[in-house]
Amino acid sequence: MFKKSFLLTLVLLLSISLLLVACGKTAEDTPEETAPAEDGVGEEAVDYEVVPEEGAELLLWSDGDQQLEWAQLMAEKFEAEYGIPVQVEEVNQEDAPERLATDGPQGLAGDVFASTHDRIGRAISAGLVLENFWPEQYKEEFMEAAITATSFDDELYGYPSGIETYALYYNTDLVEEAPETMDQLFEIANDLTEGKQYGIMMEPQNLYFLYGFLGGYGGYVFGDEGTNPEDIGLNNEGAVQGTQDVLVRMRDEILPGMANEDITYDVRTALFEEGNLAFDINGPWAVRGYEQAGVNFNVAPLPVLANGENPTSFSGTRGFYVNAYTEYPEAASLLAQFITNEENLLLSYEITGALPPRFALTEHEDIQSNPISVGFLEQATHAVPMPNIPEMPLVWEPMEAAFAEIWNRNADVQESLDRAVNTIETAIAEQQQ
């Protein structure tokens, strides 16, 4: 795109080094220097004045339900402020990147669209998404996990709008306070497990929920912050320790004799709704169902592990992205920035319940007065983004098989994880051919 050549020319004219992460600039744009970032001594963040294209009209793809309600409000507010009409179309955020690949070249895709960070990698690598116009500003104002999640090859593409991770739900009729350590959790859970009542239950084969415990001991999916598929850490010493200390211990102490197949997400959520499960490790999507079931509960960060470290749960970041095929890159980028400003992300929280990844909002009284939100936000500070590279889908089934055989057949943890990693490496090699 011509914006990169323009920036290079500007570098030569001004004799300074600029980070080439802004996208879609026109030759009329002029950079304005802002105050240096607090964590970057001697570095200057560069901001850009965006001038929307004359006659711009935008299409915004949004998820349904409350997300759609919020998006429609954003469209109205944006048009009122900038005079640019925005049409909103309901497109599932899980489907948007794939639709972009087919609808984008035909001019039928949203100029701005929502996506989960783990689904956007292929679209970005295919050149279907424009970079964020204001990378330095966003890096200063948003959680690191949200920035990492919406970046690709060290370039920021997304405009983060919500972050979620799982944390510890506890039934306050059964447990007065959340345990601070895993040892305390298992001790309490053991005392509460009797008959049809259980202290804790979690699907044995589910890497998504188990990962936090592996990561807390030093395990990881891919190296280099989830970007290097040639470095897999799911069978290293930390991953083995986490599996042994949490998965095997839960089987032996709390759920002996229960088969892997009998412990599903639906089973454990039903038990919690019935008041027959003291602890549940779950995400914010479960809040409404538990409230409707009349359960008295609270949410706390995952307890500290035996090594003194916090579990590094997977985090997911919802963000907005700008379609590379848009006829109006400046106006579209301005819309993405507008709907992720402080005022509008607070509205998003109020309407949808999505936790905003902006630092300024994490201390907002509306959020701090909600102990459930506080619990998730505190865990989010320890969370790591789920890798968004194309190799990630190859990880789930082999790890599921490894955990299942460890649980059901008491297979050796190291050997099972080694087999899983070998399977993953073979699948990656075949995919790269």
N, C-alpha and C positions, 0 to 999 in steps of 0.2 A: 504494500500500500504506500501511497505517496507520503503518508505521515512520517514514516521512518526516514525517508530521504530528506524530508524537510527538517526533521530534528537533527540529522547529521549535519546539514548545512548550517543550522543554528549553532551547533556545537563549534564549528569552525569559526563562525563569525564572532562568537562571544568568547572563544578560547577557554571554555570550561567544560567539565565532564558532566553530562546529564545521563540519568538512568533511562534507558529506552523502554519504559513500561507503559507509557500512555498510549492510547490508541484512537485512531480516527480523527486526528486533528486536521484542521484545514490550514492553508498557508496564511490565512489572516490572523490566526491565533497568536498571541504573544504571552510568554510565561511570566508569572508574577512570583517573586521569591517570597516565601513565608518563613516564619521563625524556624530555627533548627529543631529537629526532633530531640527530645530530652535524652534519648539513649543513643544519639548519634553525634558525638562531639565533632564539630567542624563540618558536619554534613548539612546540606541545605535541601529541604523538601521543596519540590517544584509543584505549584498549582497552576491550573489552566483555566482561563476564562472561556467558557463555551457559549457560542452564539448559535441558537437553534436555526436550522435551515428555513428559509422563507417558504411558507405553504406546507409545513410539515404536518402530517397526520400519522398517528401511531396506533399500533395494535399491541395490546398487552395480554399475554397468555398467563392465566392464573389457575391454581388449584380451585376446587369447588368449596362448598359450605362456607365456613367463616372466612377462609382465605379469599374467596370470591367476593364476599361482602366487603372486606377491607380493600381489595383491589379496585372495586368499583368506586369506593370513596376516594381512593388515591387518584383515580382518573378524573373525578370531578374537581378535586382540589388542584391538580396539576393544570387542568384547562383554565380554571379560574385565575391561577397565578401567572401562567405563561401564554394563555390564549391558544394553546395547542390541543386540539381534540384528541382524546384517547378512547379507543374502543376496547372493551374487555371481552375476551373469549375464554371459556372454561376449557383448559387443557391440563390434564393430570401432570404434575411435575415429574413423575417417573417416566412419562411418555414423551415429554417435550423434546429432549435431545434427539430422539429417534425421528420424531416428526420434523424437526429442524432439518435433518439430513435430506429429507424428501421434499418438504415444502419450501425450504429456504431458497434453493435455486429458482423456484418457480414464482417467487415473490409472494407466497401465501403464508409464510410463517410470521409469528409475532415479532415485532421490532425488539421487544423486551419480553423475556420469558423467565419463569421460575423453574428451578431444578434443584434436586438434592445433589450435594457435591460428589457423591460416589457414582453418579450417572453421567456426569458432564465431561469426563476425561476424553472419551472418544471424539465427542463433538469439537472439543478444543484442539486436539491433535490433528483433526481433519481440517482445521482452519475455518470452522463455522461460527466462531465466537470472537468478538472484539475484546481487546484488553480494557481493563478499568482505566478511566481517564485520570483518576486521582489516586494513584497507588500509595504515595507517601502519606497522604492525609488519612487514608483508610488504615494503613499500618499503625498509625499513631492512635487512632480512635477506636479500633476494634480488637477483640481478643485475638491472641496469636493463633489459637486453634482454628478460629473462623477464617483468618487470613490464609493460613496454610491449606485449609480445606478447599478454598476457592481459588487457589493458585495452581499453576501447572508449569513445569520446567522453570521454576523460580519467577514466573511472571504472574501478576495478579489479574485475574479475569472477572471474578465475581464481585457483586455488591451484596455482602452478607446481610440477611434479614432475620435469621433465627438460628439458634443453636440448641441441640438437644443431646442428652446422654441419659444413661440409666443410673439409678441411685437406689437407696435402700428404703423401701416402704416398710413401716411397722405398724401393727394394729395396737392402738393405744389402750384398748381394753385388756390386752394381754401383756403388753410391755410398757412400762412407765417411761423409760428413756431409751434412746437409740444407743446400742453398744458402740464403743469407740474403737475396739480392736476385733479382729476376726476370732481370736480366742474367746472373748466375751460373747460374741454372737453365737458361736457353737455351744458354749456352756449354757446360755439361756435357751437356745433352740432345743438342746437335748432335754432340758427339764420340761419343756412345753410339749414335747412330742409324746402323745399317748392316744391310742385308739385311732379315731379319725381326725385328730388334731395334730398338726405338724408344726415344728418350729421354723423350718426353712425348706424350700423346695425350688429347684431350678433345673431346667432341661439339661440332662447330662451331656448331650451331644452338640449343644448350641455354642459355637465359637463366639458369636456376637456378645453374649452375656458373660462367657467365661474369660474372654480376652483380657478384661481389666485385671484379673488376678495373675495371668501369665505375664502381662506387661509390667505389673508392679514388682515382679521379681527379675525383670530384665529381658523377658521374651519380647519378640516383635514379629510383625508379619513380614515386611520388607525393610531393608536398610535405607539409610539416607532419608529418614522421615517418611517412609512409605513409598519412596519413588524408585528404589532399585530392586527389580525382580530377581536379580542374580544373587541377592543376599537375603536369605530367608532365615528368620530367627525363631521359628515355631517349634524347634526341637533342641534349642540350646539349654543350658543349665537352668536358666530362669524359667523357661517354659515348662520344663520338667518339674521344677520345684513348685510352681504355681498350680499345676495339675494335681500334684501329689497332695499339697497342703489344703486345697479347696475341694476339688472334684472327688478325689478318693476319700478324703475325710468326711465329706457330706454323705457319701454312699455308706461308709462303714459306721458312722456315729449316729446319723439321723434317719437314713432311709435304707437300712439293710433289708435285702430281699426284694426290693422293688426293681423291676426291670426298666431299662432305659425307655422302652416303647410306652410304658405306662405313665411316664412323666412328661406331659406336654404343656405347652403354654396355656391352652384352654383349661387343663386340669388345675394348674396352680392358680390361675386367676379366679376360677370358680371357688376354690378353697378359700382364697382371700376374701372374696365377696361374701361367703357364708360365715366368715369369722373363724374359720378353722385353720388359718395359716398365719403365724405370727410375723414372719419376715418374707418379703417378696422383693426380688431385684427386678425392677421394671422401669420403663420410661414414662415421660409425661403423658403419653397417649392413653395410659391406663387410669389417669386421675378421674376423668368424668365418669367412667363406668363404676369405679369404686365409690365415688360420691353418690351416684344414683342408687347403688346397692345399700347405702346407709351405713357403710363401714366407717368407724372412727379410726383415722390413721394420720400419720405424718410421714414426712420424707426427710432423710438425712443422707449425708455423703456415705459412700461405701466405707466400712471400717478399715482401719490401718492393718496392714499385714504383719506377720511375725518379724519381718526384717525392718519394720519401722517405716515402710514406704506406703504411700497411698495407691490403691488400685487405679490403673490408668485405663478407665473405661473408654470404649469407642465413643466418639462424638460424631454427630451428623450435622452438617450445616446446610441450611436452605439459603439460597441466594438468588439474585436476579442477574441475568446475563443479557448482553446485547448481541443480537443477530448480525453476523458479518455481512449478510445480504441486504440489510436495511438501507433504504434510500436516504434515511435521515440519521446518520450516526451521531451527530451532535445532539439533536433533540432526544434521541433514544437514550443516550448516555445520561443526559440531564434528567430524564424520567427515572432511570435506575438510581441515580444519586438522590433524587427528591424523595422517593418512597423508602429510602434507607436512612433518612436524616433522623435526628433524635425525636422530633415531634411525631413523625409518622411511624417510627418503630415502637414508640410508646402506645400509639393507637393500635398497632398490630397486636401488642401484648394484651391490651384491654379487650380487643374483639376476638382474637384467635387463641390467646394464651401462649403464643410463641415467645420464648425467652430471647430478648434482644442481645446480640453479642457486642453492643457498644459499651465501652467502659463507663461512660457518663450515666447510662441507664441502669447499670447493675446496682447502683446505690440509690436509685429513685425510691421515694417513700411508698409508691404504689406497689413496687416489687418487694421491697424489704419488709413490708407489712404482711406479706404472704409467706408463711414458713415453708410451704411446699415449694414455691418458686426459689426460695433461698437455698433449700436443700439441693435442688437440681443445679443451681448456679454454682454452689460451692464444689459440687462434684465436677462440674464442667471445667473448673480451673485445673483439675488433675487429668482431664480427658485428653485423648489424642485423636486426631481425625482418622476415620476409616480411610485406608488408601483408595485413591480414585483412579489408579492406573488400570489399563485394560486387563492386566493379569489377575486382578483381585477376584473376579468371579470363579477362577480356577482353584481357589483356596478352600471354599466352604465344604464341598462334599468330602474331600480327603480328610479334613479335620473332623468332620462329623463322624466318619467311619472310625477314626482313631479313638475319639472319646467314647463311642459306643462300645468298642471292644474292651476298652479299659474298664468301663462301668460293668458291662454284662459278664465278661469273661475274666476279669481281674488280670488282663494282659499287662505285660511290663510297660511302664509309661514311656521310657526312653525308646524302646523298640517300636512301639505303636506310633509315636510322634516321628520317628525316623522314617517309617514307611509312608506316613502321610506326606512328609516333605519331599521324599523321593517321587511320589506320585505327582505332586505339584510341579516339581522341577521338570519332569517328563512332559507334562501338559503344556508348560510354558515353552519348552523347546519346540514342541510340535506346533504351537500357535505362531511361533516366530519364523517358521519355515516358509 
